[in-house]
């Protein structure tokens, strides 16, 4: 070793100490190993990605082959079977009144009308309720009815405010209950 290299080694050892020199040596050794092994890792990772992709394609193909699509007539039967029969109407009206009580609404009167289509696949039962309440109360009542009665839909909602500074609105709420026909 030349005297220059020896002097540099001793100066470096004094400046960073033996633990620092050992750390630098370990970092250099780690870098050399990582550069030597990294291409192999990338090659293995690429192979794994290809294998995974091929396995996913096979799995999706198998799923499509084994999936049985119901016929249109079966789908229609399942759909209509989901709806309750008209004998559930009284229970649905009871749930509507319960939701009105929860919302603290007075339902003084209402208009009720059933479709009279004989032999139809579905029967609709129309309920029109005139109500006076705040907007939040109306919104809570409507949401409660739609959540409590899955075969109900909001057909129409008409809200009028009597005065600009009034918090009470006059509303006309029109629900349609759908039932399975004959």
C-alpha positions, 0 to 999 in steps of 0.5 A: 500500500502506498503511503498516500492510501495509508494516510487516507485510510487513517484520516478516514478512520479518525474522521468517521471511526471504525463503526462508521467505516464498517457501516460504509463497507456493509452498505457497499457490500449490500449494494453489490449483492443487490445489483447482482441479484436484482435481475433474477428477482425481476425475471422471477417476478415477470414469470409470476405475473405471467403465471398469475395472469394465465391462472386468472384467465383460466378461472374467468373462463371456467366461471363463464362456462359454469355459470347458468343463465336463467331463461327469460321466463324464469327471470320473469317468474323470479321477479314477479315472485318477489312482490307480495300478494294483495293480502299484504295490503292491510299490513303495508297500510299499518306500516305507513301509519306507523311511519306517520306516528314515528314522524309525528304526522297527523294523517287526517284523510287520504285517497285510496285507489286500487287498479281494477285490471283483471288478470294483470300481472301486477296490481297497483294500490294508490295512496294520496295523502295531504299533509302539513308539516316541516320539510324535515318531517316530510322527508323523514316520513317519506324515507321511512315509508320507502324503507319499511315497505319495499314494494312502495314507490313515491309516485308524486310529491307536491310541496307548497309553502304558504308564506315565505317565512313559514316553516310548515309546508302543505304537501301532497304525497302520492305513494304507489304500492305494487302487488303481485296479480293473478 
